[in-house]
């Protein structure tokens, strides 16, 4: 599923950026002309597309570490050994099994 998000996310983001550029160009080019802008609504469509593109990119390219390092609890003092050492760092009790 993340492979799909890696493809769709940048594509939706790119479409949103293109639409916002077209909307701005249409709006600012109509200032010098007597006609009102005709593609200015692209500007409003682009913001949700850019948001969705960012969300899909964050899901697709987010690196999650699913592996948790096992921890040992000292039976003597109750301290948690996060570094997986053989001896307790507080009371020096042997944690070897």
C-alpha positions in Angstrom: 0.0 0.0 0.0 2.9 2.4 0.7 4.2 1.9 -2.8 0.9 3.2 -4.2 1.1 6.2 -1.9 4.6 6.9 -3.0 3.3 7.1 -6.6 0.0 8.8 -6.0 1.2 11.3 -3.4 3.7 13.2 -5.5 1.3 13.1 -8.5 -1.5 14.6 -6.6 0.8 17.2 -5.1 2.1 18.1 -8.6 -1.4 18.5 -9.9 -2.3 20.7 -7.0 0.8 22.9 -7.6 0.0 23.2 -11.3 -3.6 24.2 -10.6 -2.6 26.8 -8.2 -0.2 28.3 -10.7 -2.9 28.3 -13.4 -5.3 30.0 -11.0 -2.8 32.7 -10.1 -1.9 33.3 -13.7 -5.5 33.5 -14.8 -6.3 35.9 -11.9 -3.4 38.3 -12.5 -3.7 38.3 -16.2 -7.3 39.3 -16.0 -6.4 42.4 -14.1 -5.1 44.1 -17.3 -8.1 42.8 -19.3 -11.7 43.8 -19.1 -12.9 40.2 -18.8 -13.2 38.4 -15.5 -11.0 35.4 -14.7 -12.4 32.1 -16.0 -10.0 29.6 -14.3 -9.8 31.2 -10.9 -11.7 28.2 -9.3 -8.5 26.1 -10.0 -7.0 28.1 -7.1 -9.6 26.7 -4.7 -9.4 23.2 -6.0 -5.6 23.2 -5.6 -5.5 23.6 -1.8 -7.3 20.3 -1.0 -5.2 18.5 -3.6 -2.0 19.9 -2.1 -3.1 18.8 1.4 -4.0 15.3 0.2 -0.7 15.1 -1.7 1.3 16.0 1.5 -0.7 13.4 3.5 -0.1 10.7 1.0 3.6 11.6 0.8 4.0 11.4 4.6 2.3 8.0 4.7 4.2 6.7 1.7 7.7 7.9 2.6 7.4 7.7 6.4 10.0 5.3 7.8 8.7 3.4 10.7 10.8 1.2 12.8 8.6 -1.8 13.7 11.3 -3.7 15.5 11.4 -3.1 19.2 14.6 -3.9 21.1 13.8 -6.4 23.8 14.3 -5.1 27.3 15.2 -7.1 30.4 13.9 -6.3 33.9 16.3 -7.0 36.8 14.8 -9.5 39.2 16.9 -8.1 42.0 16.2 -4.3 41.9 13.4 -4.1 39.3 15.4 -1.7 37.0 14.7 -1.9 33.3 17.8 -2.7 31.2 17.2 -0.9 27.8 20.7 -1.5 26.5 20.4 -5.3 26.7 23.5 -5.7 28.8 24.3 -8.9 30.6 24.5 -7.2 34.0 22.1 -4.7 35.7 23.6 -1.2 35.4 22.3 -0.3 38.9 22.9 -3.4 41.2 25.3 -5.4 38.9 23.0 -8.5 39.1 23.7 -11.0 36.4 20.9 -11.0 33.8 22.2 -14.0 31.8 19.6 -16.7 31.4 
